[in-house]
Amino acid sequence: MEEIKLLISLAKRGAVGDKVKITLRELSKEMGVSPQTLLRKLDNMEKMGYLRREVSGKKTFVEVTPDGLKLLEDIFDEIGKILYGKYILGEVVSGVGEGRYYVEQYRDRIKEHLGFNPYPGTLNLLIIFPKTIYDALYNVEPIIIPGFTKGGRAFGDVKAYKVRINGIKGAIVVPSRTIHPPRIAEVVAPVCLREKLNLKDGSKVKVEVVK
Protein backbone atom coordinates (compact mmCIF):
# COMPACT_ATOMS: atom_id res chain seq x y z
CA MET A 1 0.00 0.00 0.00
CA GLU A 2 2.85 2.38 0.84
CA GLU A 3 4.40 1.60 -2.56
CA ILE A 4 1.19 2.76 -4.26
CA LYS A 5 1.19 5.91 -2.14
CA LEU A 6 4.79 6.52 -3.17
CA LEU A 7 3.96 6.11 -6.88
CA ILE A 8 1.05 8.53 -6.53
CA SER A 9 3.28 11.06 -4.77
CA LEU A 10 5.91 10.82 -7.50
CA ALA A 11 3.26 11.13 -10.23
CA LYS A 12 1.88 14.26 -8.56
CA ARG A 13 5.38 15.70 -8.62
CA GLY A 14 5.47 15.29 -12.40
CA ALA A 15 7.53 12.09 -12.57
CA VAL A 16 5.39 10.56 -15.35
CA GLY A 17 7.22 10.68 -18.66
CA ASP A 18 10.00 12.79 -17.17
CA LYS A 19 12.61 12.57 -14.42
CA VAL A 20 12.12 14.83 -11.41
CA LYS A 21 14.53 15.66 -8.64
CA ILE A 22 13.49 14.45 -5.21
CA THR A 23 14.77 15.09 -1.71
CA LEU A 24 14.72 11.94 0.40
CA ARG A 25 14.14 13.94 3.57
CA GLU A 26 11.11 15.80 2.18
CA LEU A 27 9.60 12.73 0.52
CA SER A 28 10.13 10.54 3.58
CA LYS A 29 8.42 13.17 5.74
CA GLU A 30 5.46 13.22 3.34
CA MET A 31 5.31 9.41 3.41
CA GLY A 32 5.66 9.25 7.20
CA VAL A 33 8.72 6.98 7.09
CA SER A 34 12.43 7.41 7.74
CA PRO A 35 14.78 8.29 4.86
CA GLN A 36 16.34 4.84 5.22
CA THR A 37 12.97 3.13 4.88
CA LEU A 38 12.11 5.30 1.86
CA LEU A 39 15.42 4.39 0.24
CA ARG A 40 14.63 0.68 0.64
CA LYS A 41 11.21 1.18 -0.93
CA LEU A 42 12.74 3.03 -3.86
CA ASP A 43 15.21 0.17 -4.29
CA ASN A 44 12.41 -2.44 -4.27
CA MET A 45 10.21 -0.51 -6.70
CA GLU A 46 13.12 0.00 -9.06
CA LYS A 47 13.79 -3.76 -9.00
CA MET A 48 10.09 -4.41 -9.74
CA GLY A 49 10.30 -2.08 -12.72
CA TYR A 50 7.88 0.56 -11.45
CA LEU A 51 10.36 3.41 -11.48
CA ARG A 52 13.76 4.47 -12.76
CA ARG A 53 16.26 6.23 -10.57
CA GLU A 54 19.39 8.21 -11.33
CA VAL A 55 21.79 9.50 -8.69
CA SER A 56 24.12 12.36 -9.55
CA GLY A 57 26.24 13.40 -6.60
CA LYS A 58 23.79 14.35 -3.86
CA LYS A 59 20.91 14.71 -6.30
CA THR A 60 18.38 11.92 -6.91
CA PHE A 61 16.17 11.89 -10.02
CA VAL A 62 13.19 9.54 -10.29
CA GLU A 63 10.76 8.68 -13.10
CA VAL A 64 7.66 6.46 -13.00
CA THR A 65 8.02 3.80 -15.72
CA PRO A 66 5.25 2.66 -18.11
CA ASP A 67 4.77 -0.39 -15.83
CA GLY A 68 4.37 1.91 -12.85
CA LEU A 69 1.86 4.05 -14.72
CA LYS A 70 -0.07 0.96 -15.79
CA LEU A 71 -0.25 -0.15 -12.16
CA LEU A 72 -1.75 3.21 -11.19
CA GLU A 73 -4.20 3.08 -14.10
CA ASP A 74 -5.31 -0.45 -13.18
CA ILE A 75 -5.90 0.61 -9.57
CA PHE A 76 -7.84 3.66 -10.76
CA ASP A 77 -10.01 1.44 -12.96
CA GLU A 78 -10.81 -0.90 -10.07
CA ILE A 79 -11.61 1.99 -7.73
CA GLY A 80 -13.71 3.58 -10.47
CA LYS A 81 -15.79 0.43 -10.85
CA ILE A 82 -16.47 0.46 -7.11
CA LEU A 83 -17.26 4.17 -6.88
CA TYR A 84 -19.07 4.78 -10.16
CA GLY A 85 -20.41 1.38 -11.23
CA LYS A 86 -22.78 1.97 -14.12
CA TYR A 87 -21.85 5.65 -14.42
CA ILE A 88 -19.52 7.48 -16.75
CA LEU A 89 -17.53 10.18 -15.00
CA GLY A 90 -16.70 13.18 -17.15
CA GLU A 91 -15.40 16.72 -16.92
CA VAL A 92 -17.14 19.53 -18.78
CA VAL A 93 -15.02 21.05 -21.55
CA SER A 94 -15.68 23.58 -24.28
CA GLY A 95 -16.41 22.28 -27.77
CA VAL A 96 -15.31 23.59 -31.14
CA GLY A 97 -18.65 25.27 -31.81
CA GLU A 98 -20.08 22.83 -34.36
CA GLY A 99 -22.54 21.09 -32.04
CA ARG A 100 -25.33 23.60 -32.62
CA TYR A 101 -25.11 23.27 -36.41
CA TYR A 102 -25.24 19.48 -36.42
CA VAL A 103 -28.03 19.25 -33.84
CA GLU A 104 -30.10 21.55 -36.02
CA GLN A 105 -29.47 19.35 -39.07
CA TYR A 106 -30.47 16.17 -37.21
CA ARG A 107 -33.22 17.76 -35.10
CA ASP A 108 -36.21 15.95 -36.64
CA ARG A 109 -34.40 12.62 -36.64
CA ILE A 110 -33.31 13.04 -33.01
CA LYS A 111 -36.89 13.78 -32.07
CA GLU A 112 -38.13 10.74 -34.00
CA HIS A 113 -35.56 8.24 -32.71
CA LEU A 114 -34.81 9.53 -29.21
CA GLY A 115 -38.19 10.98 -28.29
CA PHE A 116 -37.23 14.55 -27.40
CA ASN A 117 -36.73 17.88 -29.11
CA PRO A 118 -33.01 18.63 -28.64
CA TYR A 119 -31.56 21.85 -27.34
CA PRO A 120 -29.47 23.36 -30.19
CA GLY A 121 -26.05 22.44 -28.88
CA THR A 122 -24.15 19.66 -27.14
CA LEU A 123 -22.50 19.23 -23.76
CA ASN A 124 -18.92 18.06 -24.27
CA LEU A 125 -17.37 15.85 -21.61
CA LEU A 126 -13.78 14.72 -21.21
CA ILE A 127 -14.05 11.11 -20.05
CA ILE A 128 -12.33 10.47 -16.72
CA PHE A 129 -13.77 7.01 -16.10
CA PRO A 130 -13.61 4.63 -17.84
CA LYS A 131 -10.70 5.36 -20.19
CA THR A 132 -12.67 6.15 -23.36
CA ILE A 133 -16.23 6.49 -24.53
CA TYR A 134 -15.89 3.13 -26.27
CA ASP A 135 -14.95 1.42 -23.01
CA ALA A 136 -18.09 2.87 -21.46
CA LEU A 137 -20.48 1.86 -24.24
CA TYR A 138 -19.04 -1.31 -25.76
CA ASN A 139 -21.80 -3.53 -24.33
CA VAL A 140 -24.68 -1.10 -24.97
CA GLU A 141 -26.84 -1.42 -28.10
CA PRO A 142 -26.94 1.95 -29.86
CA ILE A 143 -29.91 3.61 -31.48
CA ILE A 144 -29.01 4.38 -35.09
CA ILE A 145 -30.06 7.80 -36.32
CA PRO A 146 -29.93 7.40 -40.11
CA GLY A 147 -27.94 9.73 -42.29
CA PHE A 148 -29.29 11.82 -45.14
CA THR A 149 -28.29 14.18 -47.93
CA LYS A 150 -29.12 17.86 -47.81
CA GLY A 151 -28.11 20.56 -50.25
CA GLY A 152 -25.72 18.18 -51.96
CA ARG A 153 -23.99 17.40 -48.65
CA ALA A 154 -24.01 13.95 -47.05
CA PHE A 155 -24.68 13.62 -43.33
CA GLY A 156 -23.71 10.17 -42.03
CA ASP A 157 -25.39 7.83 -39.57
CA VAL A 158 -25.13 8.70 -35.88
CA LYS A 159 -25.01 6.19 -33.03
CA ALA A 160 -26.97 7.37 -30.00
CA TYR A 161 -26.87 5.96 -26.46
CA LYS A 162 -29.59 7.01 -24.04
CA VAL A 163 -28.35 8.51 -20.78
CA ARG A 164 -29.53 10.48 -17.77
CA ILE A 165 -27.68 13.31 -16.06
CA ASN A 166 -29.15 14.29 -12.69
CA GLY A 167 -32.45 12.79 -13.83
CA ILE A 168 -32.49 14.68 -17.14
CA LYS A 169 -32.79 12.39 -20.13
CA GLY A 170 -30.45 12.80 -23.05
CA ALA A 171 -28.11 10.83 -25.26
CA ILE A 172 -24.45 10.48 -26.05
CA VAL A 173 -24.10 10.82 -29.80
CA VAL A 174 -21.24 9.34 -31.82
CA PRO A 175 -21.21 10.45 -35.48
CA SER A 176 -19.86 8.06 -38.09
CA ARG A 177 -17.31 10.77 -38.83
CA THR A 178 -16.09 12.80 -35.88
CA ILE A 179 -13.21 15.14 -35.15
CA HIS A 180 -13.32 14.33 -31.43
CA PRO A 181 -10.83 11.96 -29.79
CA PRO A 182 -12.24 8.86 -28.04
CA ARG A 183 -12.05 10.54 -24.65
CA ILE A 184 -14.63 13.18 -25.62
CA ALA A 185 -18.37 12.48 -25.33
CA GLU A 186 -21.02 14.71 -26.90
CA VAL A 187 -24.35 14.79 -25.09
CA VAL A 188 -27.62 16.05 -26.53
CA ALA A 189 -30.60 16.77 -24.29
CA PRO A 190 -33.94 18.59 -24.40
CA VAL A 191 -32.49 21.42 -22.29
CA CYS A 192 -29.23 23.35 -22.04
CA LEU A 193 -27.44 21.15 -19.51
CA ARG A 194 -24.87 23.82 -18.69
CA GLU A 195 -27.57 26.25 -17.62
CA LYS A 196 -29.96 23.74 -16.07
CA LEU A 197 -27.28 22.10 -13.90
CA ASN A 198 -25.11 25.21 -13.45
CA LEU A 199 -22.13 23.58 -15.14
CA LYS A 200 -18.95 25.23 -16.33
CA ASP A 201 -15.65 24.03 -17.76
CA GLY A 202 -14.04 21.75 -15.20
CA SER A 203 -17.32 20.68 -13.56
CA LYS A 204 -17.49 16.93 -12.85
CA VAL A 205 -20.56 15.10 -14.16
CA LYS A 206 -21.86 11.56 -13.57
CA VAL A 207 -23.66 10.15 -16.60
CA GLU A 208 -25.98 7.18 -16.16
CA VAL A 209 -26.23 4.94 -19.21
CA VAL A 210 -29.81 3.77 -19.79
CA LYS A 211 -29.81 0.24 -21.22
C-alpha positions, 0 to 999 in steps of 0.5 A: 500500500505504501508503494502505491502511495509513493507512486502517486506522490511521484506522479503528482510531482510530475515524474510521469514521462520525465525525471524529477529531482526528489529530496529523500528527507522531504519525501520521507516526511510526506510518506511518514517513514524514515529516509532509510525506509524510503530508500529501501522502498525506492530500491524495491520498486526500481527492481520491480520495474515501477520506477527508474532512478538516477543518482548524480552526486547528492541529487536523486532523479526519479521517473515512474516507468510505463509499468508503474503508470499501468499499475496506477491506471489499473488501480484507478479502474478498479476503484472507479468500478467500485465508486461509479459502477454503471456511471460514466464520470466526465469533466465539462469542456468547451467544444469547437462550436459545431454542435449547434449546427449538427443538432439543427441538421439532425433535429427531426431525426433526433426527435423521432428516434430519441423521443425529445426535441433537442436543445441546439447544442451539445455538452462536451465531456472529457471522459475520466472514467472509464478510459474512453467512450468506447470502453463505457459503451461497448456492451450497450446497443446503440440507437441508429439515427440514419444519415441523409443528404441535404443541399448536396452534402451527405450527413452520415449515420449517428449512433446514439446511447440514451443517458440520464444526467441528474435525472435529465434524459439525453443521449451520447451521440457518436457520429460516423465521422467525428473530429473528437478523440475517443475521450470526448463524449457529446451529449444532446438533451432537451435542455441546455445542460450547462444552464440547467445544472449550473455547469462550467468548464471543469465541472465533474458530471456523472452520466448514467447509461440507460440500457 
